[in-house]
Amino acid sequence: MIKLYQRRLFIFIAAVLSTSSVADHRARSGDAAHDHARHALERGEVRPIAEILARVAETVPGEVIGVEFERQHRHEQSVWIYEIKVLAVDGQRREVEVDAATGRILNVEDD
């Protein structure tokens, strides 16, 4: 009986530790993305997120449930991309890719 209890306790502790490590990593990577976005905006390389979100709302009305900011290589150029996750009014989750420099919507797909 004690061995079963110890095993369950070990599994619980391992799960908590691995979850907190993942959460810490996500928080740090989220902070890094925020910093990249802020610096890119200060340098005039990207449009303000409020402007981007307004354009996305015109194309895919709904509730924004996630935003990612990343560097991608497209057509042999490095560009900043916003990936906006939207819970559309029809209940579907959609991912909208936006060129952060121009605000142009590049792609809309079901998530």
Biopython code that builds the backbone (N, CA, C, O; Angstrom):
import numpy as np
from Bio.PDB.StructureBuilder import StructureBuilder

atoms = [
    (1, "MET", "N", (0.830, -1.196, 0.000)),
    (1, "MET", "CA", (0.000, 0.000, 0.000)),
    (1, "MET", "C", (0.868, 1.251, 0.000)),
    (1, "MET", "O", (0.579, 2.199, -0.731)),
    (2, "ILE", "N", (1.921, 1.272, 0.802)),
    (2, "ILE", "CA", (2.790, 2.434, 0.868)),
    (2, "ILE", "C", (3.505, 2.631, -0.459)),
    (2, "ILE", "O", (3.676, 3.764, -0.908)),
    (3, "LYS", "N", (3.924, 1.542, -1.092)),
    (3, "LYS", "CA", (4.615, 1.676, -2.379)),
    (3, "LYS", "C", (3.702, 2.295, -3.423)),
    (3, "LYS", "O", (4.152, 3.117, -4.221)),
    (4, "LEU", "N", (2.421, 1.917, -3.437)),
    (4, "LEU", "CA", (1.461, 2.494, -4.378)),
    (4, "LEU", "C", (1.302, 3.991, -4.109)),
    (4, "LEU", "O", (1.277, 4.792, -5.043)),
    (5, "TYR", "N", (1.194, 4.367, -2.830)),
    (5, "TYR", "CA", (1.079, 5.769, -2.449)),
    (5, "TYR", "C", (2.320, 6.544, -2.877)),
    (5, "TYR", "O", (2.207, 7.639, -3.427)),
    (6, "GLN", "N", (3.509, 5.983, -2.628)),
    (6, "GLN", "CA", (4.760, 6.639, -3.000)),
    (6, "GLN", "C", (4.839, 6.810, -4.513)),
    (6, "GLN", "O", (5.280, 7.850, -5.003)),
    (7, "ARG", "N", (4.413, 5.798, -5.243)),
    (7, "ARG", "CA", (4.447, 5.878, -6.709)),
    (7, "ARG", "C", (3.526, 6.996, -7.204)),
    (7, "ARG", "O", (3.907, 7.789, -8.065)),
    (8, "ARG", "N", (2.319, 7.048, -6.654)),
    (8, "ARG", "CA", (1.373, 8.104, -7.053)),
    (8, "ARG", "C", (1.906, 9.489, -6.700)),
    (8, "ARG", "O", (1.761, 10.435, -7.474)),
    (9, "LEU", "N", (2.521, 9.598, -5.533)),
    (9, "LEU", "CA", (3.099, 10.866, -5.115)),
    (9, "LEU", "C", (4.232, 11.270, -6.053)),
    (9, "LEU", "O", (4.327, 12.436, -6.436)),
    (10, "PHE", "N", (5.080, 10.336, -6.422)),
    (10, "PHE", "CA", (6.175, 10.606, -7.347)),
    (10, "PHE", "C", (5.635, 11.073, -8.708)),
    (10, "PHE", "O", (6.136, 12.040, -9.282)),
    (11, "ILE", "N", (4.614, 10.380, -9.214)),
    (11, "ILE", "CA", (4.015, 10.759, -10.508)),
    (11, "ILE", "C", (3.423, 12.160, -10.418)),
    (11, "ILE", "O", (3.584, 12.961, -11.339)),
    (12, "PHE", "N", (2.738, 12.462, -9.310)),
    (12, "PHE", "CA", (2.146, 13.785, -9.127)),
    (12, "PHE", "C", (3.225, 14.869, -9.114)),
    (12, "PHE", "O", (3.092, 15.891, -9.787)),
    (13, "ILE", "N", (4.306, 14.639, -8.339)),
    (13, "ILE", "CA", (5.386, 15.629, -8.251)),
    (13, "ILE", "C", (6.052, 15.814, -9.607)),
    (13, "ILE", "O", (6.345, 16.942, -10.004)),
    (14, "ALA", "N", (6.294, 14.718, -10.323)),
    (14, "ALA", "CA", (6.905, 14.807, -11.652)),
    (14, "ALA", "C", (6.018, 15.600, -12.603)),
    (14, "ALA", "O", (6.514, 16.406, -13.391)),
    (15, "ALA", "N", (4.709, 15.374, -12.532)),
    (15, "ALA", "CA", (3.782, 16.109, -13.405)),
    (15, "ALA", "C", (3.785, 17.594, -13.092)),
    (15, "ALA", "O", (3.783, 18.424, -14.001)),
    (16, "VAL", "N", (3.789, 17.935, -11.798)),
    (16, "VAL", "CA", (3.800, 19.343, -11.401)),
    (16, "VAL", "C", (5.090, 20.014, -11.861)),
    (16, "VAL", "O", (5.060, 21.121, -12.398)),
    (17, "LEU", "N", (6.217, 19.349, -11.652)),
    (17, "LEU", "CA", (7.493, 19.939, -12.055)),
    (17, "LEU", "C", (7.585, 20.122, -13.559)),
    (17, "LEU", "O", (8.063, 21.156, -14.026)),
    (18, "SER", "N", (7.135, 19.135, -14.324)),
    (18, "SER", "CA", (7.221, 19.275, -15.784)),
    (18, "SER", "C", (6.267, 20.347, -16.282)),
    (18, "SER", "O", (6.599, 21.072, -17.220)),
    (19, "THR", "N", (5.099, 20.464, -15.683)),
    (19, "THR", "CA", (4.141, 21.496, -16.077)),
    (19, "THR", "C", (4.685, 22.882, -15.767)),
    (19, "THR", "O", (4.558, 23.790, -16.588)),
    (20, "SER", "N", (5.287, 23.061, -14.598)),
    (20, "SER", "CA", (5.807, 24.383, -14.257)),
    (20, "SER", "C", (6.982, 24.739, -15.151)),
    (20, "SER", "O", (7.150, 25.910, -15.492)),
    (21, "SER", "N", (7.801, 23.770, -15.541)),
    (21, "SER", "CA", (8.907, 24.051, -16.455)),
    (21, "SER", "C", (8.383, 24.516, -17.801)),
    (21, "SER", "O", (8.903, 25.468, -18.382)),
    (22, "VAL", "N", (7.349, 23.840, -18.297)),
    (22, "VAL", "CA", (6.746, 24.240, -19.573)),
    (22, "VAL", "C", (6.141, 25.623, -19.451)),
    (22, "VAL", "O", (6.309, 26.452, -20.346)),
    (23, "ALA", "N", (5.436, 25.891, -18.353)),
    (23, "ALA", "CA", (4.821, 27.202, -18.162)),
    (23, "ALA", "C", (5.883, 28.287, -18.072)),
    (23, "ALA", "O", (5.722, 29.360, -18.654)),
    (24, "ASP", "N", (6.970, 28.020, -17.347)),
    (24, "ASP", "CA", (8.051, 29.003, -17.253)),
    (24, "ASP", "C", (8.643, 29.287, -18.618)),
    (24, "ASP", "O", (8.899, 30.444, -18.951)),
    (25, "HIS", "N", (8.868, 28.237, -19.425)),
    (25, "HIS", "CA", (9.433, 28.419, -20.765)),
    (25, "HIS", "C", (8.482, 29.240, -21.639)),
    (25, "HIS", "O", (8.912, 30.142, -22.357)),
    (26, "ARG", "N", (7.186, 28.919, -21.570)),
    (26, "ARG", "CA", (6.210, 29.674, -22.363)),
    (26, "ARG", "C", (6.180, 31.126, -21.941)),
    (26, "ARG", "O", (6.091, 32.016, -22.787)),
    (27, "ALA", "N", (6.252, 31.380, -20.646)),
    (27, "ALA", "CA", (6.242, 32.768, -20.160)),
    (27, "ALA", "C", (7.465, 33.507, -20.669)),
    (27, "ALA", "O", (7.361, 34.646, -21.124)),
    (28, "ARG", "N", (8.638, 32.859, -20.595)),
    (28, "ARG", "CA", (9.860, 33.519, -21.065)),
    (28, "ARG", "C", (9.794, 33.764, -22.568)),
    (28, "ARG", "O", (10.187, 34.834, -23.033)),
    (29, "SER", "N", (9.300, 32.780, -23.345)),
    (29, "SER", "CA", (9.242, 32.969, -24.793)),
    (29, "SER", "C", (8.190, 34.019, -25.149)),
    (29, "SER", "O", (8.357, 34.754, -26.122)),
    (30, "GLY", "N", (7.093, 34.097, -24.359)),
    (30, "GLY", "CA", (6.093, 35.134, -24.580)),
    (30, "GLY", "C", (6.657, 36.515, -24.309)),
    (30, "GLY", "O", (6.376, 37.464, -25.041)),
    (31, "ASP", "N", (7.459, 36.624, -23.248)),
    (31, "ASP", "CA", (8.113, 37.896, -22.941)),
    (31, "ASP", "C", (9.052, 38.302, -24.067)),
    (31, "ASP", "O", (9.105, 39.473, -24.444)),
    (32, "ALA", "N", (9.792, 37.340, -24.605)),
    (32, "ALA", "CA", (10.728, 37.624, -25.695)),
    (32, "ALA", "C", (9.974, 38.124, -26.925)),
    (32, "ALA", "O", (10.404, 39.081, -27.569)),
    (33, "ALA", "N", (8.854, 37.483, -27.252)),
    (33, "ALA", "CA", (8.060, 37.912, -28.411)),
    (33, "ALA", "C", (7.537, 39.329, -28.198)),
    (33, "ALA", "O", (7.536, 40.143, -29.122)),
    (34, "HIS", "N", (7.093, 39.619, -26.976)),
    (34, "HIS", "CA", (6.604, 40.958, -26.671)),
    (34, "HIS", "C", (7.714, 41.989, -26.851)),
    (34, "HIS", "O", (7.498, 43.056, -27.425)),
    (35, "ASP", "N", (8.897, 41.658, -26.355)),
    (35, "ASP", "CA", (10.037, 42.567, -26.501)),
    (35, "ASP", "C", (10.402, 42.780, -27.965)),
    (35, "ASP", "O", (10.683, 43.904, -28.381)),
    (36, "HIS", "N", (10.399, 41.692, -28.755)),
    (36, "HIS", "CA", (10.699, 41.814, -30.190)),
    (36, "HIS", "C", (9.679, 42.732, -30.868)),
    (36, "HIS", "O", (10.043, 43.585, -31.677)),
    (37, "ALA", "N", (8.401, 42.549, -30.532)),
    (37, "ALA", "CA", (7.349, 43.365, -31.141)),
    (37, "ALA", "C", (7.513, 44.834, -30.771)),
    (37, "ALA", "O", (7.387, 45.715, -31.622)),
    (38, "ARG", "N", (7.794, 45.091, -29.496)),
    (38, "ARG", "CA", (7.952, 46.483, -29.046)),
    (38, "ARG", "C", (9.138, 47.151, -29.744)),
    (38, "ARG", "O", (9.037, 48.290, -30.202)),
    (39, "HIS", "N", (10.251, 46.440, -29.821)),
    (39, "HIS", "CA", (11.441, 47.012, -30.473)),
    (39, "HIS", "C", (11.204, 47.227, -31.970)),
    (39, "HIS", "O", (11.625, 48.240, -32.529)),
    (40, "ALA", "N", (10.534, 46.279, -32.612)),
    (40, "ALA", "CA", (10.239, 46.423, -34.042)),
    (40, "ALA", "C", (9.320, 47.618, -34.278)),
    (40, "ALA", "O", (9.487, 48.342, -35.259)),
    (41, "LEU", "N", (8.353, 47.829, -33.388)),
    (41, "LEU", "CA", (7.455, 48.981, -33.504)),
    (41, "LEU", "C", (8.244, 50.278, -33.317)),
    (41, "LEU", "O", (8.050, 51.233, -34.069)),
    (42, "GLU", "N", (9.123, 50.319, -32.328)),
    (42, "GLU", "CA", (9.936, 51.512, -32.081)),
    (42, "GLU", "C", (10.815, 51.850, -33.281)),
    (42, "GLU", "O", (11.070, 53.022, -33.555)),
    (43, "ARG", "N", (11.278, 50.827, -33.996)),
    (43, "ARG", "CA", (12.124, 51.042, -35.179)),
    (43, "ARG", "C", (11.296, 51.325, -36.435)),
    (43, "ARG", "O", (11.856, 51.582, -37.501)),
    (44, "GLY", "N", (9.970, 51.279, -36.315)),
    (44, "GLY", "CA", (9.110, 51.546, -37.461)),
    (44, "GLY", "C", (9.016, 50.376, -38.427)),
    (44, "GLY", "O", (8.626, 50.560, -39.580)),
    (45, "GLU", "N", (9.367, 49.174, -37.976)),
    (45, "GLU", "CA", (9.341, 48.001, -38.844)),
    (45, "GLU", "C", (7.968, 47.345, -38.920)),
    (45, "GLU", "O", (7.698, 46.589, -39.853)),
    (46, "VAL", "N", (7.097, 47.622, -37.952)),
    (46, "VAL", "CA", (5.776, 46.989, -37.913)),
    (46, "VAL", "C", (4.706, 48.013, -37.587)),
    (46, "VAL", "O", (4.995, 49.091, -37.067)),
    (47, "ARG", "N", (3.472, 47.663, -37.896)),
    (47, "ARG", "CA", (2.318, 48.496, -37.576)),
    (47, "ARG", "C", (1.901, 48.207, -36.131)),
    (47, "ARG", "O", (2.172, 47.117, -35.625)),
    (48, "PRO", "N", (1.250, 49.154, -35.460)),
    (48, "PRO", "CA", (0.765, 48.920, -34.095)),
    (48, "PRO", "C", (-0.250, 47.778, -34.057)),
    (48, "PRO", "O", (-1.040, 47.609, -34.986)),
    (49, "ILE", "N", (-0.223, 47.007, -32.988)),
    (49, "ILE", "CA", (-1.109, 45.849, -32.863)),
    (49, "ILE", "C", (-2.580, 46.261, -32.910)),
    (49, "ILE", "O", (-3.403, 45.500, -33.420)),
    (50, "ALA", "N", (-2.935, 47.427, -32.400)),
    (50, "ALA", "CA", (-4.337, 47.875, -32.450)),
    (50, "ALA", "C", (-4.803, 48.008, -33.899)),
    (50, "ALA", "O", (-5.932, 47.644, -34.231)),
    (51, "GLU", "N", (-3.936, 48.527, -34.750)),
    (51, "GLU", "CA", (-4.270, 48.652, -36.173)),
    (51, "GLU", "C", (-4.414, 47.267, -36.810)),
    (51, "GLU", "O", (-5.331, 47.033, -37.596)),
    (52, "ILE", "N", (-3.514, 46.363, -36.470)),
    (52, "ILE", "CA", (-3.564, 44.999, -37.010)),
    (52, "ILE", "C", (-4.869, 44.321, -36.586)),
    (52, "ILE", "O", (-5.552, 43.709, -37.406)),
    (53, "LEU", "N", (-5.206, 44.434, -35.303)),
    (53, "LEU", "CA", (-6.419, 43.790, -34.801)),
    (53, "LEU", "C", (-7.671, 44.365, -35.443)),
    (53, "LEU", "O", (-8.627, 43.630, -35.687)),
    (54, "ALA", "N", (-7.685, 45.667, -35.721)),
    (54, "ALA", "CA", (-8.836, 46.278, -36.386)),
    (54, "ALA", "C", (-9.009, 45.700, -37.790)),
    (54, "ALA", "O", (-10.131, 45.428, -38.216)),
    (55, "ARG", "N", (-7.908, 45.513, -38.505)),
    (55, "ARG", "CA", (-7.982, 44.924, -39.856)),
    (55, "ARG", "C", (-8.447, 43.480, -39.798)),
    (55, "ARG", "O", (-9.245, 43.046, -40.629)),
    (56, "VAL", "N", (-7.954, 42.740, -38.823)),
    (56, "VAL", "CA", (-8.368, 41.345, -38.679)),
    (56, "VAL", "C", (-9.861, 41.275, -38.367)),
    (56, "VAL", "O", (-10.563, 40.421, -38.909)),
    (57, "ALA", "N", (-10.354, 42.159, -37.503)),
    (57, "ALA", "CA", (-11.775, 42.161, -37.128)),
    (57, "ALA", "C", (-12.678, 42.417, -38.330)),
    (57, "ALA", "O", (-13.796, 41.905, -38.383)),
    (58, "GLU", "N", (-12.205, 43.205, -39.294)),
    (58, "GLU", "CA", (-12.986, 43.452, -40.502)),
    (58, "GLU", "C", (-13.103, 42.186, -41.354)),
    (58, "GLU", "O", (-14.128, 41.953, -41.993)),
    (59, "THR", "N", (-12.060, 41.385, -41.356)),
    (59, "THR", "CA", (-12.020, 40.184, -42.188)),
    (59, "THR", "C", (-12.612, 38.973, -41.482)),
    (59, "THR", "O", (-13.358, 38.204, -42.088)),
    (60, "VAL", "N", (-12.284, 38.801, -40.207)),
    (60, "VAL", "CA", (-12.757, 37.657, -39.424)),
    (60, "VAL", "C", (-13.333, 38.182, -38.109)),
    (60, "VAL", "O", (-12.631, 38.225, -37.099)),
    (61, "PRO", "N", (-14.606, 38.582, -38.117)),
    (61, "PRO", "CA", (-15.209, 39.079, -36.878)),
    (61, "PRO", "C", (-15.246, 37.976, -35.823)),
    (61, "PRO", "O", (-15.487, 36.809, -36.131)),
    (62, "GLY", "N", (-15.005, 38.363, -34.590)),
    (62, "GLY", "CA", (-15.040, 37.403, -33.491)),
    (62, "GLY", "C", (-14.160, 37.868, -32.356)),
    (62, "GLY", "O", (-13.778, 39.036, -32.284)),
    (63, "GLU", "N", (-13.842, 36.940, -31.467)),
    (63, "GLU", "CA", (-13.033, 37.245, -30.283)),
    (63, "GLU", "C", (-11.598, 36.765, -30.494)),
    (63, "GLU", "O", (-11.368, 35.598, -30.812)),
    (64, "VAL", "N", (-10.651, 37.658, -30.318)),
    (64, "VAL", "CA", (-9.240, 37.285, -30.423)),
    (64, "VAL", "C", (-8.889, 36.469, -29.188)),
    (64, "VAL", "O", (-9.076, 36.918, -28.057)),
    (65, "ILE", "N", (-8.373, 35.252, -29.423)),
    (65, "ILE", "CA", (-8.030, 34.371, -28.305)),
    (65, "ILE", "C", (-6.530, 34.087, -28.228)),
    (65, "ILE", "O", (-6.073, 33.386, -27.325)),
    (66, "GLY", "N", (-5.763, 34.633, -29.180)),
    (66, "GLY", "CA", (-4.321, 34.439, -29.124)),
    (66, "GLY", "C", (-3.612, 35.274, -30.168)),
    (66, "GLY", "O", (-4.139, 35.521, -31.253)),
    (67, "VAL", "N", (-2.410, 35.705, -29.826)),
    (67, "VAL", "CA", (-1.585, 36.485, -30.749)),
    (67, "VAL", "C", (-0.157, 35.976, -30.641)),
    (67, "VAL", "O", (0.386, 35.852, -29.543)),
    (68, "GLU", "N", (0.444, 35.685, -31.780)),
    (68, "GLU", "CA", (1.859, 35.327, -31.823)),
    (68, "GLU", "C", (2.565, 36.305, -32.753)),
    (68, "GLU", "O", (1.980, 36.798, -33.716)),
    (69, "PHE", "N", (3.805, 36.571, -32.456)),
    (69, "PHE", "CA", (4.615, 37.487, -33.254)),
    (69, "PHE", "C", (5.914, 36.773, -33.549)),
    (69, "PHE", "O", (6.641, 36.388, -32.633)),
    (70, "GLU", "N", (6.209, 36.594, -34.834)),
    (70, "GLU", "CA", (7.409, 35.839, -35.168)),
    (70, "GLU", "C", (8.027, 36.299, -36.474)),
    (70, "GLU", "O", (7.390, 36.950, -37.302)),
    (71, "ARG", "N", (9.270, 35.942, -36.625)),
    (71, "ARG", "CA", (10.018, 36.244, -37.842)),
    (71, "ARG", "C", (9.891, 35.036, -38.767)),
    (71, "ARG", "O", (10.137, 33.906, -38.345)),
    (72, "GLN", "N", (9.516, 35.262, -40.002)),
    (72, "GLN", "CA", (9.422, 34.190, -40.996)),
    (72, "GLN", "C", (10.180, 34.591, -42.246)),
    (72, "GLN", "O", (10.405, 35.773, -42.508)),
    (73, "HIS", "N", (10.565, 33.594, -43.001)),
    (73, "HIS", "CA", (11.228, 33.839, -44.283)),
    (73, "HIS", "C", (10.220, 33.562, -45.396)),
    (73, "HIS", "O", (9.732, 32.442, -45.550)),
    (74, "ARG", "N", (9.925, 34.589, -46.151)),
    (74, "ARG", "CA", (8.984, 34.480, -47.266)),
    (74, "ARG", "C", (9.589, 35.165, -48.474)),
    (74, "ARG", "O", (10.077, 36.292, -48.397)),
    (75, "HIS", "N", (9.546, 34.464, -49.580)),
    (75, "HIS", "CA", (10.068, 35.009, -50.839)),
    (75, "HIS", "C", (11.486, 35.538, -50.659)),
    (75, "HIS", "O", (11.822, 36.633, -51.110)),
    (76, "GLU", "N", (12.313, 34.731, -49.985)),
    (76, "GLU", "CA", (13.725, 35.044, -49.761)),
    (76, "GLU", "C", (13.947, 36.318, -48.945)),
    (76, "GLU", "O", (15.011, 36.933, -49.018)),
    (77, "GLN", "N", (12.930, 36.709, -48.164)),
    (77, "GLN", "CA", (13.061, 37.858, -47.274)),
    (77, "GLN", "C", (12.614, 37.448, -45.874)),
    (77, "GLN", "O", (11.768, 36.570, -45.702)),
    (78, "SER", "N", (13.198, 38.102, -44.890)),
    (78, "SER", "CA", (12.801, 37.890, -43.515)),
    (78, "SER", "C", (11.759, 38.950, -43.157)),
    (78, "SER", "O", (12.022, 40.147, -43.275)),
    (79, "VAL", "N", (10.572, 38.510, -42.719)),
    (79, "VAL", "CA", (9.486, 39.442, -42.412)),
    (79, "VAL", "C", (8.889, 39.113, -41.046)),
    (79, "VAL", "O", (8.926, 37.967, -40.599)),
    (80, "TRP", "N", (8.339, 40.135, -40.391)),
    (80, "TRP", "CA", (7.608, 39.946, -39.146)),
    (80, "TRP", "C", (6.172, 39.577, -39.477)),
    (80, "TRP", "O", (5.541, 40.196, -40.334)),
    (81, "ILE", "N", (5.667, 38.567, -38.794)),
    (81, "ILE", "CA", (4.298, 38.078, -39.014)),
    (81, "ILE", "C", (3.554, 38.046, -37.681)),
    (81, "ILE", "O", (4.083, 37.588, -36.668)),
    (82, "TYR", "N", (2.319, 38.541, -37.702)),
    (82, "TYR", "CA", (1.412, 38.330, -36.583)),
    (82, "TYR", "C", (0.540, 37.139, -36.940)),
    (82, "TYR", "O", (-0.025, 37.089, -38.032)),
    (83, "GLU", "N", (0.426, 36.184, -36.036)),
    (83, "GLU", "CA", (-0.540, 35.100, -36.167)),
    (83, "GLU", "C", (-1.614, 35.351, -35.123)),
    (83, "GLU", "O", (-1.374, 35.246, -33.920)),
    (84, "ILE", "N", (-2.795, 35.683, -35.605)),
    (84, "ILE", "CA", (-3.905, 36.027, -34.719)),
    (84, "ILE", "C", (-4.892, 34.862, -34.725)),
    (84, "ILE", "O", (-5.376, 34.451, -35.779)),
    (85, "LYS", "N", (-5.181, 34.340, -33.546)),
    (85, "LYS", "CA", (-6.175, 33.274, -33.420)),
    (85, "LYS", "C", (-7.490, 33.927, -33.002)),
    (85, "LYS", "O", (-7.552, 34.695, -32.042)),
    (86, "VAL", "N", (-8.538, 33.596, -33.758)),
    (86, "VAL", "CA", (-9.843, 34.222, -33.550)),
    (86, "VAL", "C", (-10.901, 33.142, -33.377)),
    (86, "VAL", "O", (-10.948, 32.175, -34.137)),
    (87, "LEU", "N", (-11.741, 33.318, -32.377)),
    (87, "LEU", "CA", (-12.939, 32.511, -32.253)),
    (87, "LEU", "C", (-14.017, 33.288, -33.002)),
    (87, "LEU", "O", (-14.582, 34.255, -32.492)),
    (88, "ALA", "N", (-14.284, 32.839, -34.221)),
    (88, "ALA", "CA", (-15.185, 33.574, -35.119)),
    (88, "ALA", "C", (-16.628, 33.505, -34.614)),
    (88, "ALA", "O", (-16.972, 32.659, -33.788)),
    (89, "VAL", "N", (-17.460, 34.408, -35.126)),
    (89, "VAL", "CA", (-18.855, 34.478, -34.691)),
    (89, "VAL", "C", (-19.619, 33.198, -35.014)),
    (89, "VAL", "O", (-20.642, 32.919, -34.389)),
    (90, "ASP", "N", (-19.137, 32.415, -35.982)),
    (90, "ASP", "CA", (-19.788, 31.149, -36.306)),
    (90, "ASP", "C", (-19.301, 30.000, -35.421)),
    (90, "ASP", "O", (-19.698, 28.851, -35.615)),
    (91, "GLY", "N", (-18.430, 30.320, -34.438)),
    (91, "GLY", "CA", (-17.945, 29.314, -33.500)),
    (91, "GLY", "C", (-16.674, 28.609, -33.937)),
    (91, "GLY", "O", (-16.113, 27.821, -33.175)),
    (92, "GLN", "N", (-16.214, 28.876, -35.135)),
    (92, "GLN", "CA", (-14.993, 28.250, -35.641)),
    (92, "GLN", "C", (-13.766, 29.010, -35.147)),
    (92, "GLN", "O", (-13.789, 30.233, -35.006)),
    (93, "ARG", "N", (-12.689, 28.256, -34.886)),
    (93, "ARG", "CA", (-11.410, 28.900, -34.571)),
    (93, "ARG", "C", (-10.664, 29.107, -35.874)),
    (93, "ARG", "O", (-10.540, 28.191, -36.687)),
    (94, "ARG", "N", (-10.168, 30.325, -36.064)),
    (94, "ARG", "CA", (-9.431, 30.648, -37.282)),
    (94, "ARG", "C", (-8.078, 31.250, -36.922)),
    (94, "ARG", "O", (-7.921, 31.918, -35.901)),
    (95, "GLU", "N", (-7.115, 30.992, -37.788)),
    (95, "GLU", "CA", (-5.801, 31.612, -37.634)),
    (95, "GLU", "C", (-5.609, 32.561, -38.799)),
    (95, "GLU", "O", (-5.742, 32.180, -39.962)),
    (96, "VAL", "N", (-5.294, 33.805, -38.467)),
    (96, "VAL", "CA", (-5.110, 34.843, -39.475)),
    (96, "VAL", "C", (-3.650, 35.269, -39.445)),
    (96, "VAL", "O", (-3.151, 35.730, -38.418)),
    (97, "GLU", "N", (-2.964, 35.112, -40.576)),
    (97, "GLU", "CA", (-1.580, 35.565, -40.680)),
    (97, "GLU", "C", (-1.567, 36.939, -41.316)),
    (97, "GLU", "O", (-2.184, 37.171, -42.356)),
    (98, "VAL", "N", (-0.840, 37.860, -40.657)),
    (98, "VAL", "CA", (-0.812, 39.251, -41.099)),
    (98, "VAL", "C", (0.635, 39.701, -41.234)),
    (98, "VAL", "O", (1.449, 39.459, -40.343)),
    (99, "ASP", "N", (0.955, 40.351, -42.340)),
    (99, "ASP", "CA", (2.268, 40.974, -42.501)),
    (99, "ASP", "C", (2.308, 42.148, -41.528)),
    (99, "ASP", "O", (1.556, 43.111, -41.678)),
    (100, "ALA", "N", (3.184, 42.064, -40.538)),
    (100, "ALA", "CA", (3.220, 43.073, -39.482)),
    (100, "ALA", "C", (3.685, 44.432, -39.983)),
    (100, "ALA", "O", (3.358, 45.455, -39.380)),
    (101, "ALA", "N", (4.439, 44.461, -41.069)),
    (101, "ALA", "CA", (4.947, 45.735, -41.593)),
    (101, "ALA", "C", (3.879, 46.504, -42.354)),
    (101, "ALA", "O", (3.811, 47.730, -42.274)),
    (102, "THR", "N", (3.046, 45.781, -43.094)),
    (102, "THR", "CA", (2.065, 46.446, -43.950)),
    (102, "THR", "C", (0.634, 46.348, -43.431)),
    (102, "THR", "O", (-0.227, 47.142, -43.811)),
    (103, "GLY", "N", (0.385, 45.373, -42.563)),
    (103, "GLY", "CA", (-0.975, 45.126, -42.093)),
    (103, "GLY", "C", (-1.787, 44.291, -43.060)),
    (103, "GLY", "O", (-2.970, 44.044, -42.825)),
    (104, "ARG", "N", (-1.169, 43.852, -44.145)),
    (104, "ARG", "CA", (-1.867, 43.052, -45.151)),
    (104, "ARG", "C", (-2.129, 41.648, -44.627)),
    (104, "ARG", "O", (-1.229, 40.998, -44.095)),
    (105, "ILE", "N", (-3.364, 41.185, -44.779)),
    (105, "ILE", "CA", (-3.713, 39.828, -44.360)),
    (105, "ILE", "C", (-3.190, 38.867, -45.424)),
    (105, "ILE", "O", (-3.516, 38.977, -46.606)),
    (106, "LEU", "N", (-2.373, 37.929, -44.970)),
    (106, "LEU", "CA", (-1.730, 36.996, -45.883)),
    (106, "LEU", "C", (-2.489, 35.699, -46.044)),
    (106, "LEU", "O", (-2.502, 35.107, -47.123)),
    (107, "ASN", "N", (-3.131, 35.248, -44.953)),
    (107, "ASN", "CA", (-3.779, 33.948, -45.000)),
    (107, "ASN", "C", (-4.799, 33.857, -43.862)),
    (107, "ASN", "O", (-4.575, 34.373, -42.766)),
    (108, "VAL", "N", (-5.919, 33.195, -44.142)),
    (108, "VAL", "CA", (-6.907, 32.879, -43.125)),
    (108, "VAL", "C", (-7.216, 31.399, -43.282)),
    (108, "VAL", "O", (-7.568, 30.934, -44.366)),
    (109, "GLU", "N", (-7.080, 30.667, -42.180)),
    (109, "GLU", "CA", (-7.405, 29.240, -42.252)),
    (109, "GLU", "C", (-8.041, 28.788, -40.968)),
    (109, "GLU", "O", (-7.844, 29.391, -39.913)),
    (110, "ASP", "N", (-8.822, 27.700, -41.063)),
    (110, "ASP", "CA", (-9.414, 27.116, -39.868)),
    (110, "ASP", "C", (-8.302, 26.537, -39.027)),
    (110, "ASP", "O", (-7.361, 25.934, -39.543)),
    (111, "ASP", "N", (-8.420, 26.726, -37.726)),
    (111, "ASP", "CA", (-7.384, 26.269, -36.802)),
    (111, "ASP", "C", (-7.773, 24.950, -36.199)),
    (111, "ASP", "O", (-7.027, 24.396, -35.392)),
]
sb = StructureBuilder()
sb.init_structure("model")
sb.init_model(0)
sb.init_chain("A")
sb.init_seg("    ")
for serial, (resi, resn, name, xyz) in enumerate(atoms, 1):
    if name == "N":
        sb.init_residue(resn, " ", resi, " ")
    sb.init_atom(name, np.array(xyz, "f"), 0.0, 1.0, " ", f" {name:<3s}", serial, name[0])
structure = sb.get_structure()
